[in-house]
Amino acid sequence: MAGNAARYDRWYRRLSIGVPYLWFVIFLLVPFLIVLRIGLSQTELAQPPYSPVFDPAAGWQGLKSFVSALSFSNYRTLFSDWLYLSSYLRSLTVAFIATAILLVIGLPMAYGMARAPRWMQPILVTAVILPFWTAFLIRIYAWITILQRDGLLNDALLALGLIKEPATWLATDTAIYIGIVYSYLPFMVLPLYSAIEKLDLTLLEAAADLGCRPTKAFFKITLPLTQEGIFAGCLLVFIPAVGEYVIPALLGGPDTLMIGRVVWDEFFGNRDWPVASALAIVLLAILSGFVLLLQRVQSREREA
Protein backbone atom coordinates (compact mmCIF):
# COMPACT_ATOMS: atom_id res chain seq x y z
CA MET A 1 0.00 0.00 0.00
CA ALA A 2 2.79 2.39 0.88
CA GLY A 3 4.51 1.67 -2.46
CA ASN A 4 1.30 2.34 -4.39
CA ALA A 5 0.76 5.60 -2.53
CA ALA A 6 4.31 6.73 -3.25
CA ARG A 7 3.91 5.79 -6.92
CA TYR A 8 0.62 7.71 -7.07
CA ASP A 9 2.20 10.79 -5.49
CA ARG A 10 5.10 10.60 -7.94
CA TRP A 11 2.79 10.43 -10.96
CA TYR A 12 0.62 13.19 -9.54
CA ARG A 13 3.64 15.49 -9.17
CA ARG A 14 4.79 14.69 -12.68
CA LEU A 15 1.34 15.40 -14.07
CA SER A 16 1.06 18.66 -12.12
CA ILE A 17 4.38 19.82 -13.54
CA GLY A 18 3.92 18.37 -17.03
CA VAL A 19 0.52 19.89 -17.84
CA PRO A 20 1.67 23.54 -17.52
CA TYR A 21 4.78 22.77 -19.59
CA LEU A 22 2.67 21.03 -22.23
CA TRP A 23 0.36 24.05 -22.32
CA PHE A 24 3.41 26.32 -22.68
CA VAL A 25 4.81 24.26 -25.57
CA ILE A 26 1.54 23.99 -27.50
CA PHE A 27 0.21 27.51 -27.10
CA LEU A 28 3.38 29.58 -26.83
CA LEU A 29 6.52 27.84 -28.04
CA VAL A 30 5.07 26.24 -31.19
CA PRO A 31 3.30 29.43 -32.42
CA PHE A 32 6.45 31.42 -31.63
CA LEU A 33 8.57 29.06 -33.75
CA ILE A 34 6.07 29.29 -36.61
CA VAL A 35 6.12 33.09 -36.55
CA LEU A 36 9.92 33.06 -36.24
CA ARG A 37 10.21 30.82 -39.28
CA ILE A 38 7.92 33.07 -41.34
CA GLY A 39 9.93 36.12 -40.25
CA LEU A 40 13.07 34.52 -41.66
CA SER A 41 11.42 33.74 -44.98
CA GLN A 42 11.05 35.70 -48.22
CA THR A 43 7.87 37.29 -49.56
CA GLU A 44 6.31 35.66 -52.62
CA LEU A 45 3.12 36.03 -54.63
CA ALA A 46 1.83 32.63 -53.62
CA GLN A 47 -0.35 30.92 -51.08
CA PRO A 48 0.92 31.21 -48.40
CA PRO A 49 2.70 34.41 -49.48
CA TYR A 50 6.20 33.47 -48.33
CA SER A 51 8.99 30.96 -48.89
CA PRO A 52 10.63 28.69 -47.97
CA VAL A 53 8.03 26.26 -46.65
CA PHE A 54 9.65 23.37 -44.82
CA ASP A 55 8.62 19.99 -46.20
CA PRO A 56 9.18 17.18 -43.66
CA ALA A 57 8.93 14.60 -46.46
CA ALA A 58 12.14 15.95 -48.02
CA GLY A 59 14.14 14.62 -45.09
CA TRP A 60 17.60 15.88 -44.17
CA GLN A 61 18.17 17.49 -47.57
CA GLY A 62 14.94 19.45 -47.20
CA LEU A 63 16.01 20.60 -43.75
CA LYS A 64 19.39 21.81 -45.11
CA SER A 65 17.67 23.64 -47.96
CA PHE A 66 15.24 25.22 -45.50
CA VAL A 67 18.02 26.45 -43.21
CA SER A 68 20.13 27.76 -46.09
CA ALA A 69 17.18 29.74 -47.45
CA LEU A 70 16.53 31.56 -44.18
CA SER A 71 17.19 35.28 -44.40
CA PHE A 72 17.47 38.18 -41.93
CA SER A 73 16.63 40.74 -44.61
CA ASN A 74 13.21 41.39 -43.05
CA TYR A 75 14.82 42.43 -39.77
CA ARG A 76 17.27 44.67 -41.61
CA THR A 77 14.27 46.28 -43.29
CA LEU A 78 12.68 47.03 -39.92
CA PHE A 79 15.73 48.81 -38.55
CA SER A 80 16.43 50.72 -41.76
CA ASP A 81 12.91 52.08 -42.31
CA TRP A 82 11.85 54.96 -40.07
CA LEU A 83 8.19 53.99 -40.52
CA TYR A 84 8.64 50.85 -38.45
CA LEU A 85 10.94 52.44 -35.90
CA SER A 86 8.54 55.34 -35.36
CA SER A 87 5.64 52.92 -34.88
CA TYR A 88 7.59 51.13 -32.14
CA LEU A 89 8.47 54.41 -30.43
CA ARG A 90 4.91 55.63 -30.75
CA SER A 91 3.46 52.45 -29.26
CA LEU A 92 5.92 52.44 -26.35
CA THR A 93 5.24 56.13 -25.64
CA VAL A 94 1.46 55.71 -25.66
CA ALA A 95 1.67 52.59 -23.49
CA PHE A 96 4.01 54.27 -20.99
CA ILE A 97 1.84 57.40 -20.64
CA ALA A 98 -1.35 55.33 -20.38
CA THR A 99 0.24 53.11 -17.72
CA ALA A 100 1.30 56.15 -15.71
CA ILE A 101 -2.22 57.61 -15.90
CA LEU A 102 -3.73 54.29 -14.88
CA LEU A 103 -1.37 54.04 -11.90
CA VAL A 104 -2.28 57.54 -10.74
CA ILE A 105 -6.00 56.75 -11.04
CA GLY A 106 -5.92 53.14 -9.91
CA LEU A 107 -3.80 53.51 -6.77
CA PRO A 108 -6.26 55.78 -4.88
CA MET A 109 -9.16 53.60 -6.05
CA ALA A 110 -7.48 50.42 -4.83
CA TYR A 111 -6.51 52.08 -1.54
CA GLY A 112 -10.08 53.24 -0.96
CA MET A 113 -11.43 49.77 -1.79
CA ALA A 114 -8.99 48.07 0.60
CA ARG A 115 -9.85 50.48 3.41
CA ALA A 116 -13.61 50.26 2.89
CA PRO A 117 -15.75 48.21 5.32
CA ARG A 118 -15.41 44.48 4.80
CA TRP A 119 -19.02 44.06 3.67
CA MET A 120 -18.61 46.75 1.01
CA GLN A 121 -15.42 45.45 -0.60
CA PRO A 122 -17.07 42.68 -2.72
CA ILE A 123 -19.51 45.29 -4.04
CA LEU A 124 -16.66 47.62 -5.01
CA VAL A 125 -14.70 44.80 -6.68
CA THR A 126 -17.82 43.83 -8.65
CA ALA A 127 -18.25 47.46 -9.71
CA VAL A 128 -14.67 47.50 -11.03
CA ILE A 129 -15.06 44.33 -13.12
CA LEU A 130 -18.64 45.15 -14.19
CA PRO A 131 -17.58 46.63 -17.58
CA PHE A 132 -16.13 43.23 -18.54
CA TRP A 133 -19.67 41.89 -18.65
CA THR A 134 -20.18 43.92 -21.84
CA ALA A 135 -18.41 43.13 -25.10
CA PHE A 136 -15.18 45.08 -25.65
CA LEU A 137 -16.17 46.41 -29.08
CA ILE A 138 -19.52 47.63 -27.81
CA ARG A 139 -17.80 49.64 -25.08
CA ILE A 140 -15.37 51.21 -27.57
CA TYR A 141 -18.19 52.10 -29.96
CA ALA A 142 -20.00 53.68 -27.02
CA TRP A 143 -16.98 55.95 -26.52
CA ILE A 144 -17.24 56.98 -30.18
CA THR A 145 -20.76 58.23 -29.43
CA ILE A 146 -19.58 60.00 -26.30
CA LEU A 147 -16.53 61.68 -27.85
CA GLN A 148 -17.93 62.79 -31.18
CA ARG A 149 -18.47 66.50 -31.76
CA ASP A 150 -22.17 66.42 -30.86
CA GLY A 151 -21.67 63.71 -28.26
CA LEU A 152 -22.40 63.50 -24.57
CA LEU A 153 -19.01 64.83 -23.44
CA ASN A 154 -19.29 68.10 -25.34
CA ASP A 155 -22.92 68.48 -24.26
CA ALA A 156 -21.91 68.09 -20.61
CA LEU A 157 -18.98 70.52 -20.90
CA LEU A 158 -21.15 73.09 -22.68
CA ALA A 159 -23.86 72.75 -20.04
CA LEU A 160 -21.29 73.31 -17.28
CA GLY A 161 -19.84 76.33 -19.08
CA LEU A 162 -16.35 74.84 -19.27
CA ILE A 163 -16.15 75.29 -23.05
CA LYS A 164 -17.81 77.79 -25.39
CA GLU A 165 -17.98 75.59 -28.47
CA PRO A 166 -17.79 71.83 -29.08
CA ALA A 167 -14.24 70.51 -28.87
CA THR A 168 -12.68 67.84 -31.05
CA TRP A 169 -12.09 64.69 -29.04
CA LEU A 170 -12.50 61.88 -31.52
CA ALA A 171 -9.58 60.94 -33.78
CA THR A 172 -7.03 62.43 -31.35
CA ASP A 173 -4.42 61.12 -28.94
CA THR A 174 -6.71 62.13 -26.07
CA ALA A 175 -9.38 59.72 -27.31
CA ILE A 176 -6.80 56.91 -27.47
CA TYR A 177 -5.70 57.54 -23.88
CA ILE A 178 -9.31 57.69 -22.71
CA GLY A 179 -10.06 54.38 -24.40
CA ILE A 180 -6.98 52.62 -23.02
CA VAL A 181 -7.47 53.98 -19.49
CA TYR A 182 -11.13 53.00 -19.47
CA SER A 183 -10.51 49.53 -20.92
CA TYR A 184 -7.49 48.57 -18.80
CA LEU A 185 -8.40 50.18 -15.48
CA PRO A 186 -9.51 46.88 -13.83
CA PHE A 187 -6.14 45.29 -14.74
CA MET A 188 -4.44 48.01 -12.68
CA VAL A 189 -6.91 48.27 -9.80
CA LEU A 190 -7.31 44.58 -8.94
CA PRO A 191 -3.58 43.75 -8.39
CA LEU A 192 -3.17 46.94 -6.37
CA TYR A 193 -6.25 46.14 -4.30
CA SER A 194 -4.98 42.62 -3.63
CA ALA A 195 -1.59 43.94 -2.47
CA ILE A 196 -2.99 46.74 -0.29
CA GLU A 197 -5.69 44.52 1.21
CA LYS A 198 -2.99 42.16 2.56
CA LEU A 199 -1.05 45.00 4.17
CA ASP A 200 -0.63 44.76 7.95
CA LEU A 201 -2.55 47.72 9.41
CA THR A 202 -0.57 47.56 12.64
CA LEU A 203 2.39 49.04 10.76
CA LEU A 204 0.36 52.15 9.94
CA GLU A 205 -0.90 52.32 13.51
CA ALA A 206 2.66 52.11 14.82
CA ALA A 207 3.74 54.86 12.42
CA ALA A 208 0.87 57.06 13.62
CA ASP A 209 1.84 56.44 17.25
CA LEU A 210 5.37 57.58 16.42
CA GLY A 211 4.06 60.83 14.97
CA CYS A 212 4.15 59.95 11.27
CA ARG A 213 1.57 61.80 9.20
CA PRO A 214 -0.83 59.74 7.02
CA THR A 215 0.69 61.09 3.80
CA LYS A 216 4.23 60.27 4.89
CA ALA A 217 3.12 56.85 6.14
CA PHE A 218 1.60 56.15 2.72
CA PHE A 219 4.85 56.89 0.90
CA LYS A 220 7.10 55.29 3.53
CA ILE A 221 5.08 52.16 4.38
CA THR A 222 2.12 51.50 2.09
CA LEU A 223 3.81 52.24 -1.21
CA PRO A 224 7.00 50.19 -0.64
CA LEU A 225 5.05 47.20 0.71
CA THR A 226 2.70 47.15 -2.29
CA GLN A 227 5.39 47.26 -4.98
CA GLU A 228 4.59 43.74 -6.15
CA GLY A 229 1.02 44.83 -6.89
CA ILE A 230 2.31 47.95 -8.66
CA PHE A 231 4.67 45.90 -10.83
CA ALA A 232 1.93 43.38 -11.63
CA GLY A 233 -0.60 46.08 -12.53
CA CYS A 234 1.88 47.98 -14.69
CA LEU A 235 2.86 44.83 -16.60
CA LEU A 236 -0.77 43.77 -17.10
CA VAL A 237 -1.49 47.19 -18.59
CA PHE A 238 1.73 48.07 -20.41
CA ILE A 239 2.19 44.82 -22.36
CA PRO A 240 -1.23 44.70 -24.09
CA ALA A 241 -1.29 48.49 -24.52
CA VAL A 242 1.89 48.38 -26.63
CA GLY A 243 0.27 46.06 -29.17
CA GLU A 244 -3.21 47.58 -28.97
CA TYR A 245 -4.97 47.74 -32.33
CA VAL A 246 -8.72 48.19 -31.81
CA ILE A 247 -8.65 51.34 -29.67
CA PRO A 248 -6.26 53.36 -31.90
CA ALA A 249 -8.10 52.16 -35.01
CA LEU A 250 -11.55 53.23 -33.75
CA LEU A 251 -10.77 56.23 -31.54
CA GLY A 252 -7.55 57.49 -33.13
CA GLY A 253 -7.03 59.34 -36.37
CA PRO A 254 -5.88 57.95 -39.71
CA ASP A 255 -2.33 59.07 -38.96
CA THR A 256 -2.20 57.21 -35.64
CA LEU A 257 0.63 54.82 -36.37
CA MET A 258 1.05 52.17 -33.67
CA ILE A 259 2.71 48.81 -34.05
CA GLY A 260 -0.58 46.88 -33.87
CA ARG A 261 -1.88 48.83 -36.85
CA VAL A 262 1.36 48.29 -38.78
CA VAL A 263 1.31 44.52 -38.17
CA TRP A 264 -2.32 44.36 -39.30
CA ASP A 265 -1.57 46.34 -42.48
CA GLU A 266 1.44 44.17 -43.33
CA PHE A 267 -0.48 40.94 -42.79
CA PHE A 268 -3.82 41.77 -44.43
CA GLY A 269 -3.14 44.87 -46.52
CA ASN A 270 0.28 44.28 -48.06
CA ARG A 271 0.18 40.49 -47.49
CA ASP A 272 3.82 40.71 -46.45
CA TRP A 273 3.78 37.95 -43.85
CA PRO A 274 7.57 37.80 -43.33
CA VAL A 275 7.84 41.49 -42.44
CA ALA A 276 4.74 41.29 -40.22
CA SER A 277 6.19 38.25 -38.43
CA ALA A 278 9.50 40.06 -37.96
CA LEU A 279 7.60 43.01 -36.47
CA ALA A 280 5.88 40.67 -34.01
CA ILE A 281 9.14 38.96 -33.03
CA VAL A 282 10.90 42.28 -32.38
CA LEU A 283 7.92 43.49 -30.35
CA LEU A 284 8.02 40.29 -28.30
CA ALA A 285 11.75 40.80 -27.68
CA ILE A 286 11.18 44.39 -26.54
CA LEU A 287 8.39 43.41 -24.14
CA SER A 288 10.42 40.47 -22.81
CA GLY A 289 13.26 42.90 -22.09
CA PHE A 290 10.91 45.13 -20.07
CA VAL A 291 9.60 42.15 -18.11
CA LEU A 292 13.09 40.88 -17.31
CA LEU A 293 14.20 44.37 -16.28
CA LEU A 294 11.25 44.81 -13.91
CA GLN A 295 11.81 41.35 -12.44
CA ARG A 296 15.46 42.17 -11.82
CA VAL A 297 14.57 45.45 -10.12
CA GLN A 298 11.94 43.70 -8.04
CA SER A 299 14.35 40.94 -6.97
CA ARG A 300 16.95 43.52 -5.94
CA GLU A 301 14.38 45.36 -3.83
CA ARG A 302 13.36 42.10 -2.18
CA GLU A 303 16.98 41.39 -1.29
CA ALA A 304 17.36 44.91 0.09
Sequence and secondary structure as in RCSB ss.txt:
>XXXX:A:sequence
MAGNAARYDRWYRRLSIGVPYLWFVIFLLVPFLIVLRIGLSQTELAQPPYSPVFDPAAGWQGLKSFVSALSFSNY
RTLFSDWLYLSSYLRSLTVAFIATAILLVIGLPMAYGMARAPRWMQPILVTAVILPFWTAFLIRIYAWITILQRD
GLLNDALLALGLIKEPATWLATDTAIYIGIVYSYLPFMVLPLYSAIEKLDLTLLEAAADLGCRPTKAFFKITLPL
TQEGIFAGCLLVFIPAVGEYVIPALLGGPDTLMIGRVVWDEFFGNRDWPVASALAIVLLAILSGFVLLLQRVQSR
EREA
>XXXX:A:secstr
 HHHHHHHHHHHHHHHHHHHHHHHIIIIIHHHHHHHHHHTSEE SSSSSEE    GGGHHHHHHHHHHH   HHH
HHHHH HHHHHHHHHHHHHHHHHHHHHHHHHHHHHHHHHHS TTTHHHHHHHHHGGGGS HHHHHHHHHHHHSTT
SHHHHHHHHHTS SS    TTSHHHHHHHHHHHHHHHHHHHHHHHHHTS HHHHHHHHHTT  HHHHIIIIIHHH
THHHHHHHHHHHHHHHHT  HHHHHHS TT   HHHHHHIIIIIS  HHHHHHHHHHHHHHHHHHHHHHHHHHHH
HHH 
